[in-house]
Amino acid sequence: MPSPVASLVRGAVTSPFKRPGRPGAALPTSRITLPPAPVVPGHLAAYSRICGFSESGALPLTYPHVLGFAPAMRLMTRWDFPLPVVGLVHTWIEITRHRARSHGRRWN
């Protein structure tokens, strides 16, 4: 998986060539599937510290987004993705935790 910095640079480079609302533009059917991966304790501890989460043993609610960021950017920076990454900004998000997840489990 490319580094987050490389993905952001690629997004910045490809975005000027994409225009939202093009006639016939469609989202690609491509998928990225990765093998289940463990949460790296050092990365999780740093993320928890920087974001102000306690190290209670439960995975911070927003951490799965961190795990999925690189594959999502890989898809969105492909030439066949019709929207520019620059400007795809969400202004509001609401996350509901239905149960706590242990950081010891592997993530798909």
C-alpha positions in Angstrom: 0.0 0.0 0.0 1.4 3.4 -0.8 2.2 5.8 2.0 -0.5 8.4 2.9 1.8 11.2 1.7 2.3 9.5 -1.7 -1.5 9.1 -2.0 -2.1 12.8 -1.1 0.5 13.9 -3.7 -1.0 11.6 -6.3 -4.5 13.0 -5.5 -3.2 16.6 -5.9 -1.5 15.7 -9.3 -4.5 13.9 -10.8 -7.3 16.2 -9.5 -6.8 19.0 -12.0 -7.5 16.5 -14.8 -10.9 15.4 -13.4 -14.1 17.4 -13.5 -17.2 16.5 -11.4 -20.4 16.3 -13.3 -19.0 15.1 -16.6 -21.7 13.5 -18.8 -21.4 9.7 -18.7 -18.9 9.7 -15.8 -19.5 6.7 -13.5 -17.8 5.3 -10.4 -15.5 2.4 -11.3 -16.5 -1.1 -10.1 -12.9 -1.7 -8.9 -12.3 -3.1 -5.4 -9.2 -3.4 -3.3 -9.2 -6.4 -0.9 -6.5 -6.8 1.6 -5.8 -9.7 3.9 -6.9 -9.3 7.5 -4.3 -7.2 9.3 -3.5 -6.7 13.0 -3.5 -3.3 14.6 0.1 -2.3 15.3 0.3 -1.4 19.0 2.8 1.4 18.5 0.8 3.1 15.8 -2.4 2.8 17.8 -0.7 4.2 20.9 0.6 7.2 18.9 -2.8 7.8 17.3 -4.6 7.6 20.7 -2.1 10.0 22.3 -2.3 12.5 19.5 -6.1 12.4 19.3 -6.6 12.4 23.1 -8.1 8.9 23.3 -7.5 6.9 26.5 -5.6 3.6 26.1 -8.4 1.6 27.6 -7.9 -1.5 25.4 -10.9 -0.6 23.2 -10.1 0.6 19.7 -10.8 4.3 19.3 -14.0 4.7 17.2 -12.3 6.6 14.4 -9.2 4.2 14.1 -10.7 1.9 11.4 -10.8 5.0 9.1 -7.0 5.2 9.5 -6.7 1.6 8.5 -8.9 2.1 5.4 -7.4 5.5 4.3 -4.6 4.2 2.1 -6.8 1.7 0.1 -9.5 4.4 -0.3 -7.0 6.9 -1.6 -5.6 4.3 -3.9 -9.0 3.8 -5.5 -9.9 7.5 -5.6 -6.6 8.6 -7.2 -6.9 6.1 -10.1 -7.3 7.7 -13.5 -10.7 6.0 -14.0 -12.2 7.6 -10.8 -14.3 10.4 -12.1 -14.1 12.9 -9.2 -11.1 15.0 -8.1 -9.8 14.0 -4.7 -9.0 17.7 -4.0 -12.4 19.1 -2.9 -13.9 15.8 -1.7 -14.4 17.1 1.7 -17.0 16.1 4.2 -18.2 18.8 6.5 -20.0 16.6 9.0 -19.8 13.0 10.0 -21.6 11.1 12.7 -20.3 7.8 14.0 -22.3 5.5 16.2 -20.6 2.8 18.3 -22.7 -0.3 18.7 -20.1 -2.2 20.7 -16.5 -1.7 21.6 -13.9 -3.4 19.5 -10.7 -4.8 20.9 -7.4 -3.7 19.3 -6.3 -7.4 19.5 -8.5 -8.5 16.6 -7.5 -8.6 13.0 -9.3 -6.1 10.6 -10.5 -6.9 7.1 
